Amino acid sequence: MIGKKITEISVGDKASFQKTITETDVYLYAGITGDLNPAHINEEMAKESMFKERIAHGMLTAGLISTILGMYLPGPGTIYLGQELKFLAPVKFGDTIKAEAEVIEKKEERNRVKLKTTCTNQEGVVVLDGIATVMPPK
């Protein structure tokens, strides 16, 4: 399976991926990365935080963008070159996050594509915003 080549991609193309973030997701991410910040894994300490409850890691949410780029647009074979991110709101356990990517620029001569990346929760609140740069498969 191979993703879209640059000649098959147009400005305005979009793809999305949706997932409900569970406590298990957060604990697995914490274990894989070693990020054991109490804001994510310690309910008692998190109650004293500004969010008053545990929240998902921001980079766990950003990982949903990687799913779009690597599986849908451009898809398998894509090389993720860079990502600008702004974390705008917390992702809580049980939130359903919709990650979206839209092609905003393509440079055929360099085989590069830029995509606007956004994650929203089930209430339509934007929790993450950014720009990804990728190299589609040849």
PyMOL commands that set and color helices and strands:
alter all, ss='L'
color gray80, all
select helices_A, chain A and resi 6-8+23-33+38-41+43-46+58-71+108-110
alter helices_A, ss='H'
color red, helices_A
select strands_A, chain A and resi 14-20+79-87+96-107+112-120+126-135
alter strands_A, ss='S'
color yellow, strands_A
deselect
rebuild
show_as cartoon
